[in-house]
Amino acid sequence: YTIISEIEKKKWTIKFYNYHSSNWNTYLAEVPVVTISQQFLKTQDVVESLTMGLSHAVLDEAKFFILWDKIKLELDLKVNIHEKIMQDIERVVQGTSSNEYFQAATYLHEQNVDLERALVYVRKVTSQESARFFHLYREAAILKDLGREIEMKAAARRALESAQKAGNEDFVRLNQLLLK
């Protein structure tokens, strides 16, 4: 994108255009894709170089900031990534690899969305001979969050043994915590 900004007395207007030229004058006659006007904050510190960046970034939101001179503009950015990821999960699991099943299970588990489905997906991986210690740990963690203690302990013991064989002390410790 090309970003053109206008600073007025109390607000900063930011216009985003689809990039097609390094000459900013070519954009003046165009309609921006997005225009945002917002009050800016005065700061104590002087920033000599125009600085833009993202902060507080997580899966579906972040803060976009611009600093210049003694001015700070901060915009909340939010995207509806959940629906897109869920569509991708549905597409992927139609005929997919163990890695894709594991990624889908990990997303569902970490987002606390449909843990039963997360368990089905992770078990497609952990039921195979090639299952690794981190796959097995994820199954145990999902079972824990589902409140299925007996199954969780069995899965955690299997994951612990696999992590010990692989020499991965981090997963040994994680599984030991599950088994306490």
Secondary structure, DSSP 8 states (H G I E B T S, - for coil): -EEEEEE-SSEEEEEEE----S-GGGGTTS--SEEEEEE-EEEEEEEEEEEEEEES--SSEEEEEEEEEEEEEEEEEE--HHHHHHHHHHHHTTS--HHHHHHHHHHHHHTT--HHHHHHHHHHHHTSTT--HHHHHHHHHHHHHHT-HHHHHHHHHHHHHHHHHHT-HHHHHHHHHHH-
